Amino acid sequence: MTYRVCFVCTGNICRSPMAESVFRARVAEAGLEGLVAVDSAGTDSWHEGEQADPRTISVLEEHGYGGEHVARRFEPSWFARLDLVIALDSGHLRALRRLAPTRAEARKVRLLRSYDPAAGDDLDVPDPYYGHRDGFERCLEMVEAASTGLLAAVREELEGRAA
């Protein structure tokens, strides 16, 4: 059975598509492509149907990641098919937990940076949208740092299913 992970930010054009792209690459590098499905969405529908922000795409491509993406809004019905919902900041975490139809589904929501031991108490990935390109670079650094721990956690879950 496929383990499903969905990354969520506000508009699904900056942080969550960046996290989706990086994590998908990590999953492929680990040889888990057939076992782990990765996607992303936004808490709001502002950019639904649009491509990722051009700054997101350029930063991803310059670092060797894919940049193709179409924004969409997260739907509460998706909780039933997802194993893990990764929020990019605490506002998304609260919004997603409110959307969850059950307590068990609300427990599927985690903050991305909670998988980065170096993050300390600062678990939000700042929204780079209203800033300059360096904010997108910093976002990528945070996403990459947390992806290692997230991959380890997903791998552990997969091993638990096999046992």
Beta strands, then each sheet from edge to edge (+ up, - down):
strand 1: 3-9
strand 2: 36-42
strand 3: 84-87
strand 4: 109-111
sheet 1: 2+ 1+ 3+ 4+
end
